[in-house]
Amino acid sequence: MNDRDWLELACDLARSCPPSETAFSVGAVVVSADGEEISRGYSREGDPHVHAEESALAKISPDDPRLAGATVYSSLEPCSARRSRPRTCTRLILDSGVRRVVMAWREPLLFVDCHGAEELAAAGVTVLEIPELADRAREPNAHLVPG
């Protein structure tokens, strides 16, 4: 699978999220450098406050050597500000050692002012946006951000 395929899977995972009026529905997949899925997660998976990237990364041992070459695919830009937890998804990604993030949709200014892509890039993480998939990422969030 290529970047677009993995990101489409992340967008599909966002549909698994229990609906919320106060948080986006997001899906995330962590893929090793050799193209194998390591983990996946989605917002509110098992916990009403968990974010997709947080859920996926929590399923991987922090000392897993595959993390250094892994890519996080997320339907929404990783958060850089957060009300429900002390560590943002941007911080969790940086702390994990992941060096590449691919996302579909920049977080709109609705709940917080997000600068995840900029913070990741400033820390040396390669950030790729595939805006052609933004509509797909917005679908499970249409109740929050119409069209």
Secondary structure, DSSP 8 states (H G I E B T S, - for coil): --HHHHHHHHHHHGGGS---SSS---EEEEE-TTS-EEEEEETTSSSTT--HHHHHHHTS-TT-GGGGG-EEEEEE---S--SS-SS-HHHHHHHHT--EEEEEE---TTSS---HHHHHHHTT-EEEE-GGGHHHHHGGGTTTS--
